């Protein structure tokens, strides 16, 4: 499974607020789940070291979120 494997763009809500791309205001994103412990500089001992990022379907900007 590649980090940027193809997926259908989706609309995203964060705490009830629709996510707009901070660069182009687009509202469709590709959802990615990223294992933090594969990013070499970060080695936290979290129970679930997975970050969520949404890649703008228009400009490709990545919006990162940590699961709460
Ligand atoms: Zn964008």
PDB file of the backbone (N, CA, C, O) and the ligand in Angstrom, with CONECT records:
HET     ZN  A 101       1
ATOM      1  N   UNK A   1       0.836  -1.188   0.000  1.00  0.00           N
ATOM      2  CA  UNK A   1       0.000   0.000   0.000  1.00  0.00           C
ATOM      3  C   UNK A   1       0.870   1.237   0.000  1.00  0.00           C
ATOM      4  O   UNK A   1       1.621   1.462   0.949  1.00  0.00           O
ATOM      5  N   UNK A   2       0.788   2.025  -1.020  1.00  0.00           N
ATOM      6  CA  UNK A   2       1.575   3.247  -1.074  1.00  0.00           C
ATOM      7  C   UNK A   2       0.916   4.361  -0.304  1.00  0.00           C
ATOM      8  O   UNK A   2      -0.297   4.364  -0.094  1.00  0.00           O
ATOM      9  N   UNK A   3       1.730   5.306   0.114  1.00  0.00           N
ATOM     10  CA  UNK A   3       1.197   6.447   0.861  1.00  0.00           C
ATOM     11  C   UNK A   3       0.206   7.218   0.006  1.00  0.00           C
ATOM     12  O   UNK A   3      -0.794   7.725   0.515  1.00  0.00           O
ATOM     13  N   UNK A   4       0.475   7.310  -1.274  1.00  0.00           N
ATOM     14  CA  UNK A   4      -0.369   8.119  -2.132  1.00  0.00           C
ATOM     15  C   UNK A   4      -1.105   7.269  -3.160  1.00  0.00           C
ATOM     16  O   UNK A   4      -1.238   7.648  -4.323  1.00  0.00           O
ATOM     17  N   UNK A   5      -1.575   6.124  -2.711  1.00  0.00           N
ATOM     18  CA  UNK A   5      -2.379   5.306  -3.598  1.00  0.00           C
ATOM     19  C   UNK A   5      -3.700   6.011  -3.899  1.00  0.00           C
ATOM     20  O   UNK A   5      -4.170   6.827  -3.106  1.00  0.00           O
ATOM     21  N   UNK A   6      -4.275   5.702  -5.009  1.00  0.00           N
ATOM     22  CA  UNK A   6      -5.460   6.409  -5.467  1.00  0.00           C
ATOM     23  C   UNK A   6      -6.655   6.109  -4.576  1.00  0.00           C
ATOM     24  O   UNK A   6      -6.817   4.994  -4.081  1.00  0.00           O
ATOM     25  N   UNK A   7      -7.476   7.111  -4.384  1.00  0.00           N
ATOM     26  CA  UNK A   7      -8.727   6.938  -3.666  1.00  0.00           C
ATOM     27  C   UNK A   7      -9.693   7.999  -4.159  1.00  0.00           C
ATOM     28  O   UNK A   7      -9.305   8.979  -4.794  1.00  0.00           O
ATOM     29  N   UNK A   8     -10.966   7.775  -3.846  1.00  0.00           N
ATOM     30  CA  UNK A   8     -11.964   8.753  -4.247  1.00  0.00           C
ATOM     31  C   UNK A   8     -11.862   9.988  -3.358  1.00  0.00           C
ATOM     32  O   UNK A   8     -11.731   9.858  -2.141  1.00  0.00           O
ATOM     33  N   UNK A   9     -11.919  11.189  -3.945  1.00  0.00           N
ATOM     34  CA  UNK A   9     -11.924  12.388  -3.108  1.00  0.00           C
ATOM     35  C   UNK A   9     -13.209  12.467  -2.296  1.00  0.00           C
ATOM     36  O   UNK A   9     -14.286  12.112  -2.774  1.00  0.00           O
ATOM     37  N   UNK A  10     -13.077  12.939  -1.062  1.00  0.00           N
ATOM     38  CA  UNK A  10     -14.225  13.026  -0.165  1.00  0.00           C
ATOM     39  C   UNK A  10     -14.285  14.431   0.433  1.00  0.00           C
ATOM     40  O   UNK A  10     -13.298  15.165   0.470  1.00  0.00           O
ATOM     41  N   UNK A  11     -15.487  14.771   0.898  1.00  0.00           N
ATOM     42  CA  UNK A  11     -15.654  15.994   1.683  1.00  0.00           C
ATOM     43  C   UNK A  11     -15.352  15.665   3.138  1.00  0.00           C
ATOM     44  O   UNK A  11     -15.642  14.564   3.606  1.00  0.00           O
ATOM     45  N   UNK A  12     -14.776  16.611   3.841  1.00  0.00           N
ATOM     46  CA  UNK A  12     -14.300  16.351   5.190  1.00  0.00           C
ATOM     47  C   UNK A  12     -14.880  17.383   6.141  1.00  0.00           C
ATOM     48  O   UNK A  12     -14.926  18.575   5.837  1.00  0.00           O
ATOM     49  N   UNK A  13     -15.324  16.904   7.300  1.00  0.00           N
ATOM     50  CA  UNK A  13     -15.749  17.807   8.365  1.00  0.00           C
ATOM     51  C   UNK A  13     -14.853  17.591   9.565  1.00  0.00           C
ATOM     52  O   UNK A  13     -14.585  16.452   9.947  1.00  0.00           O
ATOM     53  N   UNK A  14     -14.388  18.675  10.164  1.00  0.00           N
ATOM     54  CA  UNK A  14     -13.581  18.615  11.367  1.00  0.00           C
ATOM     55  C   UNK A  14     -14.367  19.285  12.474  1.00  0.00           C
ATOM     56  O   UNK A  14     -14.577  20.498  12.443  1.00  0.00           O
ATOM     57  N   UNK A  15     -14.807  18.501  13.459  1.00  0.00           N
ATOM     58  CA  UNK A  15     -15.604  19.036  14.570  1.00  0.00           C
ATOM     59  C   UNK A  15     -16.800  19.831  14.061  1.00  0.00           C
ATOM     60  O   UNK A  15     -17.141  20.878  14.611  1.00  0.00           O
ATOM     61  N   UNK A  16     -17.429  19.329  13.015  1.00  0.00           N
ATOM     62  CA  UNK A  16     -18.623  19.977  12.485  1.00  0.00           C
ATOM     63  C   UNK A  16     -18.353  21.094  11.502  1.00  0.00           C
ATOM     64  O   UNK A  16     -19.285  21.692  10.965  1.00  0.00           O
ATOM     65  N   UNK A  17     -17.071  21.382  11.261  1.00  0.00           N
ATOM     66  CA  UNK A  17     -16.733  22.452  10.316  1.00  0.00           C
ATOM     67  C   UNK A  17     -16.217  21.851   9.026  1.00  0.00           C
ATOM     68  O   UNK A  17     -15.277  21.058   9.049  1.00  0.00           O
ATOM     69  N   UNK A  18     -16.809  22.210   7.911  1.00  0.00           N
ATOM     70  CA  UNK A  18     -16.309  21.673   6.645  1.00  0.00           C
ATOM     71  C   UNK A  18     -14.883  22.132   6.387  1.00  0.00           C
ATOM     72  O   UNK A  18     -14.551  23.307   6.543  1.00  0.00           O
ATOM     73  N   UNK A  19     -14.058  21.190   5.993  1.00  0.00           N
ATOM     74  CA  UNK A  19     -12.649  21.510   5.722  1.00  0.00           C
ATOM     75  C   UNK A  19     -12.511  22.108   4.332  1.00  0.00           C
ATOM     76  O   UNK A  19     -12.942  21.519   3.340  1.00  0.00           O
ATOM     77  N   UNK A  20     -11.901  23.291   4.278  1.00  0.00           N
ATOM     78  CA  UNK A  20     -11.545  23.908   3.011  1.00  0.00           C
ATOM     79  C   UNK A  20     -10.023  23.904   2.906  1.00  0.00           C
ATOM     80  O   UNK A  20      -9.325  24.121   3.897  1.00  0.00           O
ATOM     81  N   UNK A  21      -9.523  23.661   1.727  1.00  0.00           N
ATOM     82  CA  UNK A  21      -8.083  23.759   1.524  1.00  0.00           C
ATOM     83  C   UNK A  21      -7.616  25.170   1.888  1.00  0.00           C
ATOM     84  O   UNK A  21      -8.214  26.156   1.456  1.00  0.00           O
ATOM     85  N   UNK A  22      -6.551  25.263   2.680  1.00  0.00           N
ATOM     86  CA  UNK A  22      -6.066  26.580   3.094  1.00  0.00           C
ATOM     87  C   UNK A  22      -5.412  27.328   1.926  1.00  0.00           C
ATOM     88  O   UNK A  22      -5.220  28.542   1.995  1.00  0.00           O
ATOM     89  N   UNK A  23      -5.083  26.624   0.886  1.00  0.00           N
ATOM     90  CA  UNK A  23      -4.439  27.266  -0.259  1.00  0.00           C
ATOM     91  C   UNK A  23      -5.460  27.693  -1.305  1.00  0.00           C
ATOM     92  O   UNK A  23      -5.455  28.842  -1.747  1.00  0.00           O
ATOM     93  N   UNK A  24      -6.348  26.759  -1.707  1.00  0.00           N
ATOM     94  CA  UNK A  24      -7.200  27.039  -2.865  1.00  0.00           C
ATOM     95  C   UNK A  24      -8.691  26.975  -2.533  1.00  0.00           C
ATOM     96  O   UNK A  24      -9.527  27.152  -3.418  1.00  0.00           O
ATOM     97  N   UNK A  25      -9.035  26.721  -1.251  1.00  0.00           N
ATOM     98  CA  UNK A  25     -10.425  26.670  -0.794  1.00  0.00           C
ATOM     99  C   UNK A  25     -11.216  25.500  -1.361  1.00  0.00           C
ATOM    100  O   UNK A  25     -12.438  25.455  -1.217  1.00  0.00           O
ATOM    101  N   UNK A  26     -10.545  24.561  -1.998  1.00  0.00           N
ATOM    102  CA  UNK A  26     -11.207  23.383  -2.522  1.00  0.00           C
ATOM    103  C   UNK A  26     -11.772  22.557  -1.363  1.00  0.00           C
ATOM    104  O   UNK A  26     -11.294  22.657  -0.233  1.00  0.00           O
ATOM    105  N   UNK A  27     -12.806  21.729  -1.652  1.00  0.00           N
ATOM    106  CA  UNK A  27     -13.457  20.987  -0.565  1.00  0.00           C
ATOM    107  C   UNK A  27     -13.432  19.475  -0.780  1.00  0.00           C
ATOM    108  O   UNK A  27     -14.131  18.750  -0.072  1.00  0.00           O
ATOM    109  N   UNK A  28     -12.668  18.995  -1.713  1.00  0.00           N
ATOM    110  CA  UNK A  28     -12.538  17.554  -1.898  1.00  0.00           C
ATOM    111  C   UNK A  28     -11.107  17.137  -1.585  1.00  0.00           C
ATOM    112  O   UNK A  28     -10.143  17.761  -2.029  1.00  0.00           O
ATOM    113  N   UNK A  29     -10.999  16.063  -0.808  1.00  0.00           N
ATOM    114  CA  UNK A  29      -9.696  15.637  -0.324  1.00  0.00           C
ATOM    115  C   UNK A  29      -9.543  14.136  -0.445  1.00  0.00           C
ATOM    116  O   UNK A  29     -10.520  13.387  -0.445  1.00  0.00           O
ATOM    117  N   UNK A  30      -8.296  13.718  -0.548  1.00  0.00           N
ATOM    118  CA  UNK A  30      -7.976  12.300  -0.449  1.00  0.00           C
ATOM    119  C   UNK A  30      -7.478  12.043   0.970  1.00  0.00           C
ATOM    120  O   UNK A  30      -6.578  12.727   1.456  1.00  0.00           O
ATOM    121  N   UNK A  31      -8.076  11.043   1.630  1.00  0.00           N
ATOM    122  CA  UNK A  31      -7.720  10.742   3.006  1.00  0.00           C
ATOM    123  C   UNK A  31      -6.529   9.802   3.049  1.00  0.00           C
ATOM    124  O   UNK A  31      -6.484   8.807   2.325  1.00  0.00           O
ATOM    125  N   UNK A  32      -5.570  10.120   3.899  1.00  0.00           N
ATOM    126  CA  UNK A  32      -4.398   9.258   4.097  1.00  0.00           C
ATOM    127  C   UNK A  32      -4.247   8.967   5.574  1.00  0.00           C
ATOM    128  O   UNK A  32      -4.510   9.820   6.423  1.00  0.00           O
ATOM    129  N   UNK A  33      -3.825   7.763   5.866  1.00  0.00           N
ATOM    130  CA  UNK A  33      -3.428   7.453   7.232  1.00  0.00           C
ATOM    131  C   UNK A  33      -1.943   7.161   7.206  1.00  0.00           C
ATOM    132  O   UNK A  33      -1.473   6.342   6.416  1.00  0.00           O
ATOM    133  N   UNK A  34      -1.211   7.833   8.072  1.00  0.00           N
ATOM    134  CA  UNK A  34       0.239   7.745   8.043  1.00  0.00           C
ATOM    135  C   UNK A  34       0.745   7.244   9.378  1.00  0.00           C
ATOM    136  O   UNK A  34       0.405   7.786  10.430  1.00  0.00           O
ATOM    137  N   UNK A  35       1.562   6.202   9.328  1.00  0.00           N
ATOM    138  CA  UNK A  35       2.192   5.696  10.540  1.00  0.00           C
ATOM    139  C   UNK A  35       3.279   6.664  10.972  1.00  0.00           C
ATOM    140  O   UNK A  35       4.281   6.839  10.277  1.00  0.00           O
ATOM    141  N   UNK A  36       3.073   7.301  12.137  1.00  0.00           N
ATOM    142  CA  UNK A  36       4.050   8.276  12.611  1.00  0.00           C
ATOM    143  C   UNK A  36       5.402   7.630  12.846  1.00  0.00           C
ATOM    144  O   UNK A  36       6.440   8.243  12.597  1.00  0.00           O
ATOM    145  N   UNK A  37       5.392   6.401  13.322  1.00  0.00           N
ATOM    146  CA  UNK A  37       6.676   5.787  13.665  1.00  0.00           C
ATOM    147  C   UNK A  37       7.500   5.419  12.434  1.00  0.00           C
ATOM    148  O   UNK A  37       8.618   4.920  12.558  1.00  0.00           O
ATOM    149  N   UNK A  38       6.949   5.665  11.255  1.00  0.00           N
ATOM    150  CA  UNK A  38       7.755   5.491  10.044  1.00  0.00           C
ATOM    151  C   UNK A  38       8.403   6.806   9.618  1.00  0.00           C
ATOM    152  O   UNK A  38       9.212   6.835   8.690  1.00  0.00           O
ATOM    153  N   UNK A  39       8.045   7.887  10.296  1.00  0.00           N
ATOM    154  CA  UNK A  39       8.699   9.169  10.056  1.00  0.00           C
ATOM    155  C   UNK A  39       9.875   9.251  11.019  1.00  0.00           C
ATOM    156  O   UNK A  39       9.679   9.317  12.233  1.00  0.00           O
ATOM    157  N   UNK A  40      11.054   9.246  10.504  1.00  0.00           N
ATOM    158  CA  UNK A  40      12.239   8.912  11.296  1.00  0.00           C
ATOM    159  C   UNK A  40      12.491   9.844  12.478  1.00  0.00           C
ATOM    160  O   UNK A  40      13.059   9.406  13.479  1.00  0.00           O
ATOM    161  N   UNK A  41      12.090  11.103  12.399  1.00  0.00           N
ATOM    162  CA  UNK A  41      12.433  12.040  13.461  1.00  0.00           C
ATOM    163  C   UNK A  41      11.495  11.923  14.655  1.00  0.00           C
ATOM    164  O   UNK A  41      11.806  12.418  15.739  1.00  0.00           O
ATOM    165  N   UNK A  42      10.363  11.279  14.466  1.00  0.00           N
ATOM    166  CA  UNK A  42       9.386  11.189  15.537  1.00  0.00           C
ATOM    167  C   UNK A  42       9.275   9.746  15.994  1.00  0.00           C
ATOM    168  O   UNK A  42       8.922   8.865  15.210  1.00  0.00           O
ATOM    169  N   UNK A  43       9.573   9.507  17.254  1.00  0.00           N
ATOM    170  CA  UNK A  43       9.463   8.149  17.768  1.00  0.00           C
ATOM    171  C   UNK A  43       8.661   8.147  19.057  1.00  0.00           C
ATOM    172  O   UNK A  43       9.158   7.707  20.094  1.00  0.00           O
ATOM    173  N   UNK A  44       7.438   8.627  19.008  1.00  0.00           N
ATOM    174  CA  UNK A  44       6.613   8.637  20.225  1.00  0.00           C
ATOM    175  C   UNK A  44       6.142   7.228  20.559  1.00  0.00           C
ATOM    176  O   UNK A  44       6.010   6.387  19.669  1.00  0.00           O
ATOM    177  N   UNK A  45       5.893   6.974  21.819  1.00  0.00           N
ATOM    178  CA  UNK A  45       5.387   5.662  22.211  1.00  0.00           C
ATOM    179  C   UNK A  45       3.881   5.735  22.440  1.00  0.00           C
ATOM    180  O   UNK A  45       3.377   5.234  23.445  1.00  0.00           O
ATOM    181  N   UNK A  46       3.181   6.344  21.528  1.00  0.00           N
ATOM    182  CA  UNK A  46       1.737   6.434  21.602  1.00  0.00           C
ATOM    183  C   UNK A  46       1.120   5.070  21.341  1.00  0.00           C
ATOM    184  O   UNK A  46       1.708   4.208  20.688  1.00  0.00           O
ATOM    185  N   UNK A  47      -0.079   4.906  21.870  1.00  0.00           N
ATOM    186  CA  UNK A  47      -0.760   3.634  21.669  1.00  0.00           C
ATOM    187  C   UNK A  47      -1.121   3.441  20.199  1.00  0.00           C
ATOM    188  O   UNK A  47      -1.070   2.323  19.687  1.00  0.00           O
ATOM    189  N   UNK A  48      -1.480   4.509  19.533  1.00  0.00           N
ATOM    190  CA  UNK A  48      -1.945   4.411  18.154  1.00  0.00           C
ATOM    191  C   UNK A  48      -1.276   5.489  17.309  1.00  0.00           C
ATOM    192  O   UNK A  48      -1.894   6.504  16.988  1.00  0.00           O
ATOM    193  N   UNK A  49      -0.034   5.274  16.954  1.00  0.00           N
ATOM    194  CA  UNK A  49       0.742   6.328  16.302  1.00  0.00           C
ATOM    195  C   UNK A  49       0.394   6.493  14.830  1.00  0.00           C
ATOM    196  O   UNK A  49       1.211   6.240  13.945  1.00  0.00           O
ATOM    197  N   UNK A  50      -0.838   6.924  14.594  1.00  0.00           N
ATOM    198  CA  UNK A  50      -1.284   7.134  13.224  1.00  0.00           C
ATOM    199  C   UNK A  50      -1.801   8.555  13.090  1.00  0.00           C
ATOM    200  O   UNK A  50      -2.632   8.995  13.884  1.00  0.00           O
ATOM    201  N   UNK A  51      -1.323   9.261  12.109  1.00  0.00           N
ATOM    202  CA  UNK A  51      -1.838  10.588  11.806  1.00  0.00           C
ATOM    203  C   UNK A  51      -2.733  10.485  10.581  1.00  0.00           C
ATOM    204  O   UNK A  51      -2.564   9.612   9.729  1.00  0.00           O
ATOM    205  N   UNK A  52      -3.692  11.405  10.522  1.00  0.00           N
ATOM    206  CA  UNK A  52      -4.560  11.474   9.360  1.00  0.00           C
ATOM    207  C   UNK A  52      -4.154  12.698   8.556  1.00  0.00           C
ATOM    208  O   UNK A  52      -3.968  13.775   9.122  1.00  0.00           O
ATOM    209  N   UNK A  53      -4.016  12.553   7.274  1.00  0.00           N
ATOM    210  CA  UNK A  53      -3.823  13.747   6.473  1.00  0.00           C
ATOM    211  C   UNK A  53      -4.780  13.722   5.294  1.00  0.00           C
ATOM    212  O   UNK A  53      -5.117  12.671   4.749  1.00  0.00           O
ATOM    213  N   UNK A  54      -5.198  14.909   4.927  1.00  0.00           N
ATOM    214  CA  UNK A  54      -6.101  15.071   3.805  1.00  0.00           C
ATOM    215  C   UNK A  54      -5.379  15.841   2.725  1.00  0.00           C
ATOM    216  O   UNK A  54      -4.946  16.974   2.933  1.00  0.00           O
ATOM    217  N   UNK A  55      -5.254  15.216   1.573  1.00  0.00           N
ATOM    218  CA  UNK A  55      -4.571  15.841   0.455  1.00  0.00           C
ATOM    219  C   UNK A  55      -5.613  16.518  -0.418  1.00  0.00           C
ATOM    220  O   UNK A  55      -6.545  15.872  -0.896  1.00  0.00           O
ATOM    221  N   UNK A  56      -5.453  17.813  -0.624  1.00  0.00           N
ATOM    222  CA  UNK A  56      -6.370  18.558  -1.483  1.00  0.00           C
ATOM    223  C   UNK A  56      -6.403  17.931  -2.873  1.00  0.00           C
ATOM    224  O   UNK A  56      -5.365  17.683  -3.486  1.00  0.00           O
ATOM    225  N   UNK A  57      -7.627  17.679  -3.357  1.00  0.00           N
ATOM    226  CA  UNK A  57      -7.787  17.055  -4.669  1.00  0.00           C
ATOM    227  C   UNK A  57      -7.421  18.019  -5.792  1.00  0.00           C
ATOM    228  O   UNK A  57      -7.211  17.604  -6.932  1.00  0.00           O
ATOM    229  N   UNK A  58      -7.346  19.303  -5.466  1.00  0.00           N
ATOM    230  CA  UNK A  58      -7.075  20.309  -6.484  1.00  0.00           C
ATOM    231  C   UNK A  58      -5.597  20.691  -6.551  1.00  0.00           C
ATOM    232  O   UNK A  58      -4.982  20.634  -7.616  1.00  0.00           O
ATOM    233  N   UNK A  59      -5.028  21.083  -5.400  1.00  0.00           N
ATOM    234  CA  UNK A  59      -3.647  21.576  -5.420  1.00  0.00           C
ATOM    235  C   UNK A  59      -2.653  20.650  -4.740  1.00  0.00           C
ATOM    236  O   UNK A  59      -1.442  20.833  -4.865  1.00  0.00           O
ATOM    237  N   UNK A  60      -3.166  19.646  -4.015  1.00  0.00           N
ATOM    238  CA  UNK A  60      -2.266  18.676  -3.409  1.00  0.00           C
ATOM    239  C   UNK A  60      -1.747  19.044  -2.042  1.00  0.00           C
ATOM    240  O   UNK A  60      -0.950  18.303  -1.466  1.00  0.00           O
ATOM    241  N   UNK A  61      -2.181  20.180  -1.504  1.00  0.00           N
ATOM    242  CA  UNK A  61      -1.710  20.571  -0.176  1.00  0.00           C
ATOM    243  C   UNK A  61      -2.163  19.551   0.861  1.00  0.00           C
ATOM    244  O   UNK A  61      -3.300  19.082   0.810  1.00  0.00           O
ATOM    245  N   UNK A  62      -1.286  19.203   1.802  1.00  0.00           N
ATOM    246  CA  UNK A  62      -1.601  18.217   2.826  1.00  0.00           C
ATOM    247  C   UNK A  62      -2.025  18.906   4.117  1.00  0.00           C
ATOM    248  O   UNK A  62      -1.330  19.783   4.630  1.00  0.00           O
ATOM    249  N   UNK A  63      -3.175  18.493   4.627  1.00  0.00           N
ATOM    250  CA  UNK A  63      -3.697  18.994   5.889  1.00  0.00           C
ATOM    251  C   UNK A  63      -3.585  17.871   6.907  1.00  0.00           C
ATOM    252  O   UNK A  63      -4.216  16.825   6.752  1.00  0.00           O
ATOM    253  N   UNK A  64      -2.779  18.080   7.955  1.00  0.00           N
ATOM    254  CA  UNK A  64      -2.468  17.008   8.895  1.00  0.00           C
ATOM    255  C   UNK A  64      -3.324  17.111  10.148  1.00  0.00           C
ATOM    256  O   UNK A  64      -3.603  18.201  10.648  1.00  0.00           O
ATOM    257  N   UNK A  65      -3.729  15.955  10.636  1.00  0.00           N
ATOM    258  CA  UNK A  65      -4.491  15.905  11.881  1.00  0.00           C
ATOM    259  C   UNK A  65      -4.012  14.731  12.708  1.00  0.00           C
ATOM    260  O   UNK A  65      -3.665  13.673  12.183  1.00  0.00           O
ATOM    261  N   UNK A  66      -4.000  14.942  14.010  1.00  0.00           N
ATOM    262  CA  UNK A  66      -3.757  13.840  14.926  1.00  0.00           C
ATOM    263  C   UNK A  66      -5.098  13.401  15.493  1.00  0.00           C
ATOM    264  O   UNK A  66      -5.888  14.240  15.926  1.00  0.00           O
ATOM    265  N   UNK A  67      -5.365  12.110  15.498  1.00  0.00           N
ATOM    266  CA  UNK A  67      -6.637  11.621  16.046  1.00  0.00           C
ATOM    267  C   UNK A  67      -6.793  12.034  17.504  1.00  0.00           C
ATOM    268  O   UNK A  67      -5.845  11.960  18.286  1.00  0.00           O
ATOM    269  N   UNK A  68      -7.987  12.466  17.857  1.00  0.00           N
ATOM    270  CA  UNK A  68      -8.286  12.857  19.243  1.00  0.00           C
ATOM    271  C   UNK A  68      -9.165  11.800  19.883  1.00  0.00           C
ATOM    272  O   UNK A  68      -9.536  11.929  21.050  1.00  0.00           O
TER     273      UNK A  68
HETATM  274 ZN    ZN A 101      -5.978  23.031  -2.505  1.00  0.00          ZN
END
